[in-house]
């Protein structure tokens, strides 16, 4: 035992004596390894995917445990199967203390070949039909190596294990969720135009914890992504905001109504189409105009679907293909799609619940919906919002169009092109959009002047109950102004 611990200390000293300074917590390397850590423990450890664990660890793995001694890969796998995965009715669960994470890059002749990740994690004992019981706390150091763009663990140190009675949970957000019966929260913090922090709390489903890389159905937060896809086409000179859409599509339900000739992209993105939210809200399930297009505001998912069909007819591509080309690929949004991907989404999808705790079936769209049901992660949607803040996809002219108040919704609140606009005074605005559907409630905010942002994903219909607390905490006085406008 002493010999192995001495080796551990030597390795730790050796590595930290030869690495660069800790990287920033909003850097691509930090976020990438945070994601790798999350997937490794959520899928491999917490859900006992043994094949995945073996794949993510180097064949020459060296694992040092201050109580369990030295283990090579073979022994590590044997003990995992025996001690961690043998009894599904009493299962150890690991959760990282996100604020403790640090990453140090490893270079060889200025080429990044690996990194060291350190932090602390907590362990729980999950018993069937019982509340999780805290089982202890420990520190860890992981050496990640990168080969052919794939990260694997080569060395792991697990040490400073604490007794359960010496461990206390101090995260106010976890208490907030508990007090409001929110099963899952995904939170993204943007500062200085960068995605600074990602937190995911709660459960994936009735059997597993949610993780950093879990996927949410974000309901109507689909609409800003559709809007950005369209505005990108406008910026590229391939689409016109004010061209009548009947050139490309006319819905048969309104073909005899001359008002369809007035429909434009601008009116649809600012919810002035005259359509109801959905045609199924009418007794006959037929689409019709409730008022003259362009004369007032009325929120409409139907309008976005109308626009989708016009786009697809002109470009002979699905909205999924257009968004992939114009938004998802340029922003490296690998976990975002309008349609269900069984291979990618099945083991990572957050389940939604009603107010009584009953779960809903996961929506698995085979065709894109321009207004609803986008599947994404906190990280991916954060990348999207950062691009909006930093004007990465649009020309300056179209950025200004996007932020222009097209129609008044209520006092000091307007709709622009794809986003709501809060008038905060002193030439400052907030861009926002929310989403609400069965088993989900989501919202985002952007402050263009200070380049701050906030992402809030919940998987319950009354998730809005925690919005005010979170907005006020992260935005201070600006948050209070937003809440005042929304609640008056």
C-alpha positions as CSV (number, residue, x, y, z in Angstrom):
1,X,0.0,0.0,0.0
2,X,2.7,2.5,1.0
3,X,4.6,1.8,-2.2
4,X,1.6,2.4,-4.4
5,X,0.8,5.7,-2.6
6,X,4.3,6.9,-3.0
7,X,4.0,6.1,-6.7
8,X,0.8,8.1,-6.8
9,X,2.5,11.1,-5.2
10,X,5.4,10.9,-7.6
11,X,3.0,10.8,-10.6
12,X,1.1,13.8,-9.3
13,X,4.2,15.8,-8.7
14,X,5.7,14.8,-12.0
15,X,2.6,15.8,-13.9
16,X,2.0,19.1,-12.2
17,X,5.6,20.0,-12.5
18,X,5.4,19.8,-16.2
19,X,2.1,21.2,-17.3
20,X,0.9,24.7,-18.4
21,X,-1.3,26.8,-16.2
22,X,-4.9,25.9,-15.5
23,X,-7.1,26.7,-18.4
24,X,-10.1,29.1,-18.1
25,X,-13.4,27.4,-17.2
26,X,-15.1,28.8,-20.3
27,X,-12.3,27.5,-22.6
28,X,-13.0,24.8,-25.2
29,X,-10.6,22.4,-23.6
30,X,-12.2,22.8,-20.1
31,X,-15.7,22.3,-21.5
32,X,-14.7,19.4,-23.7
33,X,-13.1,17.5,-20.7
34,X,-16.0,18.4,-18.4
35,X,-18.3,16.8,-21.0
36,X,-16.0,13.7,-21.3
37,X,-16.0,13.3,-17.5
38,X,-19.7,13.7,-17.3
39,X,-20.4,11.1,-20.0
40,X,-17.9,8.6,-18.6
41,X,-19.4,8.6,-15.1
42,X,-23.1,9.1,-16.1
43,X,-23.2,6.5,-18.8
44,X,-20.4,4.2,-17.7
45,X,-20.3,4.4,-13.9
46,X,-23.9,5.4,-12.9
47,X,-25.6,3.3,-15.6
48,X,-23.1,0.5,-15.7
49,X,-22.4,0.5,-19.4
50,X,-19.4,-1.8,-19.1
51,X,-18.5,-1.8,-22.8
52,X,-18.4,2.0,-22.8
53,X,-16.1,2.1,-19.7
54,X,-13.7,-0.3,-21.4
55,X,-13.7,1.8,-24.5
56,X,-13.0,5.1,-22.7
57,X,-10.0,3.7,-20.7
58,X,-6.5,3.1,-22.1
59,X,-5.5,-0.6,-22.2
60,X,-2.6,0.3,-19.9
61,X,-4.8,2.1,-17.4
62,X,-3.2,2.8,-14.0
63,X,-5.7,3.4,-11.2
64,X,-4.5,4.5,-7.7
65,X,-6.9,4.4,-4.8
66,X,-5.9,5.5,-1.3
67,X,-7.9,2.8,0.3
68,X,-8.2,0.2,-2.5
69,X,-4.6,0.1,-3.7
70,X,-3.3,-0.1,-7.2
71,X,-5.4,-1.5,-10.0
72,X,-4.7,-2.1,-13.7
73,X,-7.5,-2.1,-16.2
74,X,-8.4,-5.7,-15.8
75,X,-8.7,-5.5,-12.0
76,X,-10.5,-2.1,-12.2
77,X,-13.2,-3.6,-14.5
78,X,-13.6,-6.7,-12.3
79,X,-14.1,-4.6,-9.2
80,X,-16.5,-2.3,-11.0
81,X,-18.6,-5.2,-12.0
82,X,-18.5,-6.7,-8.6
83,X,-18.8,-3.7,-6.3
84,X,-20.6,-1.1,-8.4
85,X,-22.8,-2.9,-10.8
86,X,-23.7,-6.2,-9.1
87,X,-26.8,-5.0,-7.2
88,X,-29.1,-2.6,-9.2
89,X,-31.4,-2.2,-6.2
90,X,-28.6,-0.6,-4.2
91,X,-26.4,1.3,-6.6
92,X,-23.6,3.8,-6.0
93,X,-24.1,7.0,-8.0
94,X,-21.4,9.6,-8.6
95,X,-21.9,13.3,-9.0
96,X,-19.1,15.8,-9.6
97,X,-18.8,19.1,-7.6
98,X,-18.6,21.3,-10.7
99,X,-17.0,24.3,-9.0
100,X,-14.0,22.1,-8.0
101,X,-13.1,21.1,-11.6
102,X,-9.7,22.2,-12.9
103,X,-8.0,21.4,-16.2
104,X,-4.2,21.6,-17.0
105,X,-3.1,21.0,-20.6
106,X,-0.3,18.7,-21.6
107,X,1.9,19.6,-24.5
108,X,4.7,18.0,-26.4
109,X,6.6,20.5,-28.7
110,X,3.6,22.8,-28.6
111,X,1.2,20.0,-29.6
112,X,-1.6,19.1,-27.2
113,X,-1.5,15.4,-26.5
114,X,-3.5,15.3,-23.3
115,X,-4.6,17.0,-20.1
116,X,-5.0,16.6,-16.4
117,X,-8.4,17.1,-14.8
118,X,-8.8,17.4,-11.1
119,X,-11.8,17.9,-8.8
120,X,-14.0,16.5,-6.1
121,X,-17.0,14.3,-6.4
122,X,-19.7,13.0,-4.1
123,X,-21.2,9.5,-4.0
124,X,-24.7,8.5,-3.2
125,X,-26.4,5.1,-2.6
126,X,-29.5,4.7,-4.6
127,X,-31.9,2.2,-3.2
128,X,-35.0,1.2,-5.2
129,X,-38.1,3.3,-4.3
130,X,-36.1,5.3,-1.6
131,X,-34.4,8.7,-1.5
132,X,-30.7,8.7,-2.4
133,X,-28.4,8.6,0.6
134,X,-25.1,10.5,0.6
135,X,-22.3,8.0,0.7
136,X,-19.1,10.1,0.8
137,X,-16.8,12.5,-0.9
138,X,-13.4,12.3,-2.5
139,X,-10.8,14.1,-4.7
140,X,-9.7,12.8,-8.1
141,X,-7.0,13.4,-10.7
142,X,-7.5,12.0,-14.2
143,X,-4.9,12.0,-17.0
144,X,-6.7,12.2,-20.3
145,X,-4.8,11.4,-23.5
146,X,-6.0,12.4,-27.0
147,X,-5.4,10.1,-30.0
148,X,-7.1,10.6,-33.3
149,X,-9.5,13.2,-31.8
150,X,-10.6,10.6,-29.2
151,X,-10.1,11.1,-25.4
152,X,-9.2,8.2,-23.2
153,X,-8.2,7.9,-19.5
154,X,-4.7,6.7,-19.0
155,X,-4.1,7.4,-15.2
156,X,-6.6,7.9,-12.4
157,X,-5.9,8.9,-8.8
158,X,-8.7,8.7,-6.2
159,X,-7.9,10.0,-2.8
160,X,-8.9,12.0,0.3
161,X,-12.1,10.0,0.8
162,X,-14.3,11.6,3.4
163,X,-16.9,9.9,5.7
164,X,-20.6,10.6,5.0
165,X,-21.2,12.3,8.3
166,X,-18.5,14.9,7.4
167,X,-20.1,15.8,4.0
168,X,-22.8,18.5,3.5
169,X,-24.6,19.7,0.4
170,X,-24.4,23.4,0.2
171,X,-25.7,24.1,-3.3
172,X,-28.6,26.6,-3.1
173,X,-29.9,25.6,-6.5
174,X,-30.4,22.0,-5.5
175,X,-32.4,23.3,-2.5
176,X,-34.4,25.6,-4.9
177,X,-35.3,22.6,-7.1
178,X,-36.3,20.5,-4.0
179,X,-38.5,23.3,-2.6
180,X,-40.3,23.7,-6.0
181,X,-40.5,20.0,-7.0
182,X,-38.5,20.6,-10.2
183,X,-37.1,17.2,-11.3
184,X,-34.3,18.5,-13.6
185,X,-32.6,21.9,-14.3
186,X,-30.2,22.7,-17.0
187,X,-28.4,26.0,-16.5
188,X,-26.0,27.9,-18.7
189,X,-24.3,31.2,-17.7
190,X,-22.8,33.5,-20.4
191,X,-20.4,36.3,-19.5
192,X,-18.3,38.6,-21.7
193,X,-19.8,36.9,-24.7
194,X,-18.6,33.4,-23.7
195,X,-20.3,30.4,-22.2
196,X,-18.8,30.5,-18.8
197,X,-20.6,27.8,-16.9
198,X,-22.9,24.8,-17.4
199,X,-24.8,23.1,-14.6
200,X,-27.3,20.2,-14.9
201,X,-29.1,19.0,-11.8
202,X,-31.6,16.3,-11.1
203,X,-32.6,13.2,-13.0
204,X,-32.5,11.9,-16.6
205,X,-35.4,9.6,-15.9
206,X,-36.7,7.4,-13.1
207,X,-33.5,5.3,-13.2
208,X,-30.6,7.7,-13.8
209,X,-29.2,11.1,-13.0
210,X,-29.0,13.8,-15.6
211,X,-25.6,14.9,-16.7
212,X,-23.7,17.8,-18.4
213,X,-24.4,16.2,-21.8
214,X,-28.1,15.3,-21.3
215,X,-30.5,16.3,-24.0
216,X,-33.6,18.4,-23.5
217,X,-36.7,19.0,-25.7
218,X,-36.7,22.8,-25.4
219,X,-40.2,23.4,-26.9
220,X,-40.6,26.9,-28.4
221,X,-36.9,27.7,-28.0
222,X,-36.9,26.0,-31.4
223,X,-38.2,29.2,-32.9
224,X,-35.0,31.4,-32.4
225,X,-33.0,28.6,-34.0
226,X,-35.3,28.6,-37.0
227,X,-35.3,32.4,-37.1
228,X,-31.5,32.4,-37.1
229,X,-31.4,29.9,-39.9
230,X,-33.6,32.1,-42.0
231,X,-31.8,35.3,-41.1
232,X,-28.5,33.6,-42.1
233,X,-30.0,33.0,-45.6
234,X,-31.1,36.7,-45.7
235,X,-27.5,37.7,-44.7
236,X,-26.2,35.6,-47.6
237,X,-28.5,37.2,-50.0
238,X,-30.5,34.0,-50.6
239,X,-33.8,35.1,-49.0
240,X,-35.8,38.2,-48.6
241,X,-37.4,39.3,-45.4
242,X,-40.2,41.2,-47.3
243,X,-40.8,39.0,-50.3
244,X,-44.4,37.5,-50.4
245,X,-44.2,33.8,-49.4
246,X,-46.9,32.8,-51.9
247,X,-44.2,32.7,-54.5
248,X,-43.0,29.5,-52.8
249,X,-46.0,28.1,-50.8
250,X,-49.7,28.6,-50.4
251,X,-51.5,26.4,-47.8
252,X,-54.7,24.9,-49.4
253,X,-56.7,26.0,-46.4
254,X,-56.3,29.7,-47.2
255,X,-55.7,29.5,-51.0
256,X,-59.0,31.3,-51.6
257,X,-58.3,34.0,-49.0
258,X,-56.4,36.9,-50.7
259,X,-54.7,37.8,-47.4
260,X,-52.2,35.0,-48.0
261,X,-50.5,37.4,-50.5
262,X,-49.5,39.6,-47.6
263,X,-47.5,37.0,-45.7
264,X,-43.8,37.7,-45.4
265,X,-40.9,36.3,-43.4
266,X,-40.8,39.5,-41.4
267,X,-44.4,39.2,-40.3
268,X,-44.0,35.6,-39.4
269,X,-40.8,36.0,-37.4
270,X,-42.4,38.8,-35.4
271,X,-45.7,36.9,-35.0
272,X,-47.9,39.2,-37.1
273,X,-49.1,36.5,-39.5
274,X,-52.7,36.7,-38.3
275,X,-52.7,32.9,-37.7
276,X,-53.7,31.2,-34.4
277,X,-51.0,29.4,-32.5
278,X,-52.1,26.1,-34.1
279,X,-54.8,25.2,-36.6
280,X,-56.0,22.3,-34.4
281,X,-57.3,25.0,-32.0
282,X,-60.1,25.6,-34.5
283,X,-63.0,23.2,-34.4
284,X,-62.5,22.0,-38.0
285,X,-58.7,21.8,-37.7
286,X,-58.4,24.2,-40.6
287,X,-56.0,27.1,-41.0
288,X,-57.5,30.5,-41.2
289,X,-56.6,34.1,-40.5
290,X,-57.8,35.7,-37.3
291,X,-57.0,39.2,-38.5
292,X,-55.2,41.1,-41.3
293,X,-51.5,40.1,-41.5
294,X,-49.2,42.9,-40.2
295,X,-51.9,44.7,-38.1
296,X,-51.1,43.3,-34.6
297,X,-49.3,40.7,-32.6
298,X,-50.5,37.1,-32.0
299,X,-48.1,34.3,-31.1
300,X,-48.2,31.6,-33.8
301,X,-46.3,28.4,-34.2
302,X,-48.4,27.8,-37.3
303,X,-46.7,30.8,-38.9
304,X,-43.3,29.3,-38.4
305,X,-44.5,26.0,-40.0
306,X,-45.8,28.0,-43.0
307,X,-42.4,29.6,-43.4
308,X,-40.7,26.2,-43.1
309,X,-42.7,24.9,-46.1
310,X,-41.8,27.9,-48.2
311,X,-38.1,27.5,-47.4
312,X,-38.1,23.8,-48.2
313,X,-39.9,24.4,-51.5
314,X,-37.4,27.0,-52.6
315,X,-34.2,25.3,-51.5
316,X,-35.3,21.6,-52.0
317,X,-33.9,20.8,-48.6
318,X,-35.5,20.0,-45.3
319,X,-35.2,22.6,-42.4
320,X,-33.0,20.1,-40.7
321,X,-30.6,20.1,-43.6
322,X,-30.7,23.9,-43.9
323,X,-30.1,24.4,-40.1
324,X,-27.3,21.8,-40.2
325,X,-25.5,23.7,-43.0
326,X,-26.1,27.2,-41.8
327,X,-26.1,27.0,-38.0
328,X,-25.3,23.6,-36.5
329,X,-22.1,22.8,-38.3
330,X,-20.6,26.4,-38.2
331,X,-21.2,26.5,-34.4
332,X,-20.2,22.8,-33.7
333,X,-23.7,22.1,-32.4
334,X,-23.3,18.3,-32.6
335,X,-26.1,17.5,-30.1
336,X,-28.9,19.6,-31.7
337,X,-31.6,18.5,-34.2
338,X,-35.2,19.0,-35.1
339,X,-35.7,15.2,-35.7
340,X,-35.2,12.2,-33.4
341,X,-32.0,10.2,-33.8
342,X,-32.4,6.9,-31.9
343,X,-28.7,6.2,-31.9
344,X,-27.7,9.6,-30.5
345,X,-30.7,10.5,-28.3
346,X,-32.1,7.4,-26.7
347,X,-29.8,7.1,-23.7
348,X,-29.3,10.9,-23.1
349,X,-32.8,12.3,-23.3
350,X,-34.4,14.0,-20.3
351,X,-37.9,12.8,-19.6
352,X,-40.6,15.4,-18.9
353,X,-43.1,15.3,-16.1
354,X,-46.5,16.9,-15.2
355,X,-47.1,18.7,-12.0
356,X,-48.1,15.5,-10.2
357,X,-44.8,13.8,-11.2
358,X,-46.3,11.6,-13.9
359,X,-43.9,11.2,-16.8
360,X,-44.7,11.9,-20.5
361,X,-43.5,9.9,-23.5
362,X,-40.5,11.3,-25.3
363,X,-41.5,13.1,-28.5
364,X,-39.7,11.5,-31.5
365,X,-40.3,13.7,-34.6
366,X,-39.4,12.2,-37.9
367,X,-39.8,15.5,-39.7
368,X,-38.7,19.0,-38.6
369,X,-41.1,21.3,-36.8
370,X,-40.0,24.9,-37.2
371,X,-41.7,26.0,-34.0
372,X,-41.4,23.2,-31.5
373,X,-39.6,20.1,-30.2
374,X,-35.9,21.0,-30.9
375,X,-33.6,18.5,-29.1
376,X,-30.4,20.1,-27.7
377,X,-28.1,20.3,-24.8
378,X,-27.3,23.3,-22.5
379,X,-23.8,23.5,-24.1
380,X,-25.1,23.5,-27.7
381,X,-27.8,26.1,-27.0
382,X,-25.2,28.1,-25.2
383,X,-23.0,28.1,-28.3
384,X,-26.0,29.3,-30.3
385,X,-26.7,32.2,-28.0
386,X,-23.1,33.2,-27.9
387,X,-23.1,33.4,-31.7
388,X,-26.2,35.6,-31.5
389,X,-24.5,37.9,-29.0
390,X,-21.2,38.1,-30.9
391,X,-22.9,38.5,-34.3
392,X,-21.1,35.5,-35.7
393,X,-23.7,34.4,-38.3
394,X,-25.4,37.6,-39.5
395,X,-24.3,40.8,-41.3
396,X,-24.5,44.0,-39.2
397,X,-27.5,45.1,-41.1
398,X,-29.5,42.0,-40.3
399,X,-28.3,42.0,-36.7
400,X,-30.0,45.4,-36.3
401,X,-33.1,44.1,-38.1
402,X,-33.2,41.2,-35.6
403,X,-33.0,43.6,-32.6
404,X,-35.5,46.1,-34.0
405,X,-38.9,46.3,-32.2
406,X,-41.3,45.1,-34.9
407,X,-44.5,44.9,-32.9
408,X,-45.5,45.7,-29.3
409,X,-46.6,42.8,-27.1
410,X,-47.2,44.8,-23.9
411,X,-45.7,47.8,-22.2
412,X,-41.9,47.8,-22.6
413,X,-42.0,44.4,-24.3
414,X,-41.9,43.9,-28.1
415,X,-41.1,41.2,-30.6
416,X,-38.2,41.5,-33.0
417,X,-37.2,38.9,-35.6
418,X,-37.2,35.7,-33.6
419,X,-36.7,37.1,-30.1
420,X,-38.8,39.0,-27.6
421,X,-37.3,42.4,-26.7
422,X,-37.5,44.0,-23.3
423,X,-37.0,47.7,-23.1
424,X,-34.8,48.2,-20.0
425,X,-34.3,51.9,-20.3
426,X,-31.0,53.8,-20.9
427,X,-30.8,52.4,-24.4
428,X,-30.5,48.9,-23.0
429,X,-32.5,45.9,-24.1
430,X,-32.8,42.2,-23.2
431,X,-33.5,39.5,-25.9
432,X,-35.5,36.6,-24.7
433,X,-37.6,33.6,-25.7
434,X,-39.4,30.9,-23.7
435,X,-40.8,27.5,-24.4
436,X,-43.6,25.6,-22.7
437,X,-45.2,22.2,-23.5
438,X,-46.1,19.0,-21.9
439,X,-43.3,18.1,-19.5
440,X,-41.1,21.1,-20.2
441,X,-40.6,24.8,-19.4
442,X,-37.6,26.7,-20.8
443,X,-36.4,30.2,-21.2
444,X,-33.3,32.2,-22.3
445,X,-32.2,35.8,-21.9
446,X,-29.4,37.8,-23.6
447,X,-28.1,41.2,-22.6
448,X,-26.4,42.6,-25.8
449,X,-24.9,45.6,-24.1
450,X,-23.0,43.6,-21.5
451,X,-22.8,40.4,-23.5
452,X,-24.3,38.4,-20.7
453,X,-26.8,35.5,-21.0
454,X,-28.8,33.0,-19.1
455,X,-30.2,29.6,-20.2
456,X,-32.8,27.8,-18.0
457,X,-34.1,24.4,-19.0
458,X,-36.6,22.5,-16.8
459,X,-38.6,19.3,-17.5
460,X,-41.8,20.1,-15.7
461,X,-44.7,22.3,-16.8
462,X,-44.5,24.7,-13.9
463,X,-40.7,25.1,-14.1
464,X,-41.3,28.8,-14.4
465,X,-41.6,29.0,-10.6
466,X,-37.8,29.2,-10.3
467,X,-37.2,31.7,-13.1
468,X,-37.5,34.8,-11.0
469,X,-35.0,33.6,-8.3
470,X,-32.4,32.6,-10.9
471,X,-32.8,35.7,-13.1
472,X,-32.5,38.0,-10.1
473,X,-29.4,36.1,-8.8
474,X,-27.5,36.3,-12.0
475,X,-28.7,39.6,-13.5
476,X,-29.2,41.6,-10.3
477,X,-31.0,44.9,-10.9
478,X,-31.4,44.2,-14.6
479,X,-33.1,40.9,-13.7
480,X,-35.5,42.8,-11.5
481,X,-36.4,45.1,-14.4
482,X,-37.1,42.1,-16.6
483,X,-39.3,40.5,-13.9
484,X,-41.2,43.8,-13.4
485,X,-42.0,44.1,-17.1
486,X,-43.1,40.5,-17.3
487,X,-45.3,40.6,-14.2
488,X,-47.1,43.9,-14.8
